Amino acid sequence: MIVTELILTRHGQARCNLDGLVGGPRTCTGLTELGRHQATLTARRIAAEHADVPITALYAGTRLRLQQTGEIYATVLGLPLIVEPGLDGPIHGDADGRPWHEVKTAFDGGPHAHPDQPWATGSDTWNGYLRRAGTFLADLIERHNGDRVLFAAHGETVLAAHTLLLDLPPGAEAGFTVDHGSLTRWQLHLNRLGRRRWMLDRHNDTAHLAVL
């Protein structure tokens, strides 16, 4: 029996993604037209799959691309959107607005390459972000025990959920691809012996975007 379900989606393509810029709060100007189409198709798929088992709550982080994605979901699903600062992505500090290729070159890799070092002045460390996001997700899961919760999230939030629920060690070298508009689903199962176990039902599912 499925007790709790987490449906994590990455926001649609944003202008900062298309331009290759670090999309912090100063730089994010919202979704592209493609991003809006991606979010609409994702919402329609979720609505069809949950026609008989409705979503309980809909969350988005604070950056504009997340709020716009969440607003599309809210319209299609007929749900109120909860904007939650705890679901925002990493703090980028002085890297906000700079080209990602410059930041990665200066840091000798992406944020995960040196997980206990900030990738720019004033930024998070990768492991620090995962701990903060994981703590928030654990609390939210406890609050929503027995619910089906949908997230318009950053790819990093999906990675934080995997780190939490798979109990991955800090600085793990293996990673996960998370595409724009993709759907990832975690389910908490209760078996006949009364044991609970989180199961990854799907990851980075983009079948609904094949028409684009």
Secondary structure, 3 states (H helix, E strand, C coil): CEEEEEEEEECCCEHHHHHCECCCCCCCCCECHHHHHHHHHHHHHHHHHCCCCCCCEEEECCCHHHHHHHHHHHHHHCCCEEECHHHCCCCCHHHCCCEHHHHHHHHCCCHHHCCCCECCCCCCEHHHHHHHHHHHHHHHHHHCCCCEEEEEECHHHHHHHHHHHCCCCCCCCCCCCCCCCCEEEEEEEECCCCCEEEEEEEEEECHHHCCC
